[in-house]
Amino acid sequence: MEHSYIQNLEETPSQNIVIIFALLSAVASIIIWMLMRPTEAALKAVSPYGVMELEFAWTAEKINQIFNTWTDDLVAQELNVTLVDFGFLVAYSIFLASVTLLISRKLLSGQIQLIGLYMTLIPFVAALFDALENFNLILMLSSPTNFPPFSPLLASIFASLKFGLIIIVVIFWIVSILWFIYQRFSK
């Protein structure tokens, strides 16, 4: 199996560029997240439903229940937040990939490093699933009384895949750090 493209990640982009990407994307993620928080607070102020409940509604019946508790203005605000989320998914995927690459380069070696280099790509797959989730949320939010019946299911499936991949990346970080510590102290 050819790994040369992935193995190029050992050196390219340069370490300084990866660190800059990590820092800038972390700052962008925090800023965008803070911009989205007021809408979440407004949604939760009038109902028990926020964006997570929307993402994991699974059925048209549940979406209708959620929309019935939100005002038209809040649905419009959530639509705007969902559009802003496209910037967030770019920022967090670059942050997660950058940190994964830094961990893989600095803490791992051999076959385990190769796994880490492949893991660097997973945040971008998660972002793709996030974008597909967002498209289905937009279909529902832009036409809350007449959305495609498949959108709630697809949004929930893509949200599950997105969060699953993000969790895998974070678990990889934890295991890699623990493995590095173990290797360090066992010598």
C-alpha positions in Angstrom: 0.0 0.0 0.0 1.3 3.4 -1.0 1.6 5.9 1.9 3.9 8.5 0.3 1.2 11.2 0.2 0.3 10.6 3.9 3.9 10.3 4.9 4.5 13.8 3.3 2.6 15.1 6.3 5.6 14.2 8.5 7.3 17.3 7.0 4.8 19.3 5.0 3.4 21.8 5.9 6.2 23.1 8.1 5.8 22.8 11.9 5.5 26.6 12.2 2.6 26.7 9.7 0.8 23.9 11.5 1.2 25.7 14.8 -0.2 29.0 13.2 -3.1 27.0 11.7 -3.8 25.5 15.1 -3.8 28.8 16.9 -5.8 30.8 14.2 -8.4 28.0 13.9 -8.7 27.8 17.7 -9.3 31.5 17.9 -11.8 31.4 14.9 -13.6 28.5 16.5 -14.0 30.3 19.8 -15.2 33.5 18.2 -17.7 31.7 15.9 -19.0 29.6 18.8 -19.5 32.7 20.9 -21.4 34.3 18.0 -23.7 31.3 17.9 -24.4 31.1 21.7 -27.0 33.9 22.0 -29.3 32.1 19.6 -28.9 28.9 21.6 -29.8 30.8 24.8 -32.8 32.3 23.1 -34.0 28.9 21.9 -33.6 27.4 25.4 -35.3 30.4 27.0 -38.6 29.6 25.3 -38.4 25.8 25.0 -36.5 22.8 26.1 -35.1 22.5 22.6 -31.8 23.8 21.3 -29.6 23.0 18.4 -28.6 19.6 19.7 -32.2 18.6 20.0 -32.7 19.8 16.4 -29.7 17.9 15.1 -30.8 14.7 16.8 -34.6 14.9 16.2 -34.5 12.0 13.8 -38.2 12.3 12.8 -40.5 14.9 11.2 -42.8 14.6 14.1 -40.0 15.6 16.5 -39.0 18.5 14.2 -42.6 19.7 14.2 -42.7 19.5 18.0 -39.5 21.6 18.2 -40.7 24.2 15.6 -44.0 24.5 17.4 -42.2 25.7 20.6 -40.0 28.2 18.7 -41.3 31.5 17.3 -40.8 32.4 13.6 -38.1 34.8 14.6 -36.2 32.1 16.5 -36.5 29.7 13.5 -35.0 32.5 11.4 -32.2 33.1 13.9 -31.4 29.4 14.0 -31.3 29.4 10.1 -28.7 32.2 10.3 -26.7 30.3 12.9 -26.7 27.2 10.7 -25.3 29.3 7.9 -22.6 30.7 10.3 -21.9 27.1 11.3 -20.3 26.5 7.8 -17.4 28.8 9.0 -17.3 27.0 12.3 -16.9 23.6 10.7 -14.0 24.9 8.6 -12.3 26.3 11.7 -12.8 23.3 14.0 -11.7 20.8 11.4 -8.5 22.7 10.8 -7.9 23.0 14.5 -8.5 19.2 15.1 -6.4 18.2 12.1 -3.6 20.6 13.2 -3.4 19.3 16.7 -3.6 15.7 15.4 -0.7 16.4 13.1 1.3 18.0 15.9 0.7 15.0 18.2 1.6 12.6 15.4 4.8 14.4 14.5 6.1 15.0 18.1 4.8 12.1 20.1 4.6 9.1 17.8 6.9 7.1 15.6 6.8 4.2 13.1 3.4 2.5 12.3 1.7 4.4 15.1 2.8 7.7 13.6 1.4 6.5 10.2 -1.9 5.9 11.9 -1.7 9.4 13.4 -1.0 10.9 10.0 -4.1 9.2 8.6 -6.1 10.4 11.6 -5.2 13.9 10.5 -7.7 13.5 7.7 -10.6 12.5 9.9 -11.6 16.0 11.0 -12.2 17.0 7.4 -14.5 14.0 6.9 -16.3 15.1 10.1 -16.6 18.6 8.6 -18.1 17.0 5.4 -20.7 15.2 7.5 -21.3 18.5 9.3 -21.9 20.3 6.0 -24.4 17.6 4.9 -26.1 17.9 8.3 -26.3 21.6 7.8 -27.9 21.3 4.3 -30.7 19.2 5.8 -31.1 21.6 8.7 -31.4 24.5 6.2 -34.0 22.6 4.3 -36.1 22.3 7.5 -35.4 25.8 8.9 -36.1 27.6 5.6 -39.5 25.8 5.2 -40.6 24.8 8.7 -44.1 23.8 7.7 -43.2 22.0 4.5 -39.7 20.5 4.7 -38.6 17.2 3.0 -39.6 14.3 5.2 -36.1 12.7 4.8 -34.3 15.8 6.2 -34.6 15.0 9.9 -33.3 11.5 9.5 -30.4 12.6 7.3 -29.5 15.5 9.6 -29.4 13.2 12.6 -27.4 10.5 10.8 -24.8 13.0 9.6 -24.7 14.6 13.1 -24.0 11.2 14.6 -21.2 10.5 12.1 -19.7 14.0 12.7 -19.7 13.7 16.5 -18.5 10.0 16.3 -15.5 11.0 14.2 -14.7 14.0 16.5 -14.8 11.7 19.5 -12.5 9.2 17.7 -10.0 12.0 17.1 -10.1 13.2 20.7 -9.7 9.6 22.0 -6.7 9.3 19.6 -5.2 12.4 21.2 -5.6 10.9 24.7 -4.3 7.5 23.8 -1.3 9.0 22.0 -0.4 11.2 24.9 -0.7 8.3 27.4 1.3 6.1 25.0 4.0 8.8 24.8 4.1 9.1 28.6 4.2 5.3 29.1 7.1 5.1 26.5 8.9 7.9 28.2 8.7 6.4 31.7 9.3 2.8 30.7 12.8 3.6 29.4 
